[in-house]
Amino acid sequence: MARYTGPVCRLCRREGVKLFLKGDKCMTKCTLERRNTKPGQHGASRARKESGYAKQLREKQRVRRTYGILERQFRRHFAAAARRSGKTSENMLQILEMRLDNLVYRFGFADSRAQARQLVSHGHFSVNGRKTDIPSFIAKPNDVITVRERSKSLEYFKTRVLLLAQKGVPSWLRLDVNELSGRVITIPSRSDLELPFDEQLVVELYQR
C-alpha cells in the first residue's frame, strides 16, 4: 500500500493551512502556528504572486494531502467522479468521504486518516458483516462498518469506547458506541463538510 511516510507537519506548512493530519494533536501542538513559513531553506523568502495554474495545483495538493491519497489513486477517483451525473467537484468529495479509511476516521475509531488507514489494512473492520481490509473501499448508504469481534478485545478499542462517548459524528452518519459500529445514513453534501480547500479549482485543473 503506497503512502506518504514523511513528516506530516511539513505538509501543513507547505499548504499554509491546517490539514489535521495528526488528529487532536493538531489542536494543541501545531507546528504551523509556531512556524508559519514554507519548509526548506527558502521557505521564509518573499512570497511571489501565484498564477491561476499554481492556485489550482495547490488546491489539488491540499485535497490529496487531506485525505492521504497519492496521485495515481486520486486521478482514478476524479475520473470516477467525472463519469457520474451531477457536479464533478461534489461527486469527487463524496467518493473521497465514502472511502472506508475516511469513514473509520469520521466515526472516531481513529484520530487521523493515516491511523484509520492502518487499522483498516490490519483487518480490524468489517462492512456489512464481511471483513474488509481495503482502505479505498467505497461504502454506500446503509452500509454498516463494525469493529470485528476479535479486535474488540484489544486494549486500543477498549480505550476507544470511552473516547467515542465524548465525541459526536457528522449528521450523515450514526454511531453505536456500545457495539463499536457505525452506519452510513446518506451520502454527504458539500454543506455537510468543513474542508480547507476549494474543490472546484481541482476540476478546473484537470479540465485544462
Secondary structure, DSSP 8 states (H G I E B T S, - for coil): -----S-HHHHHHHHTS---TTTTHHHHS-HHHH--S-SSTTTTS------HHHHHHHHHHHHHHHHT--HHHHHHHHHHHHHSSS-HHHHHHHHHHTBHHHHHHHHTSSSSHHHHHHHHHTT-EEETTEE---TT-B--TT-EEEE-HHHHTSHHHHHHHHHHTT----TTEEEETTTTEEEE-S---GGG---SS-HHHHHHHHT-
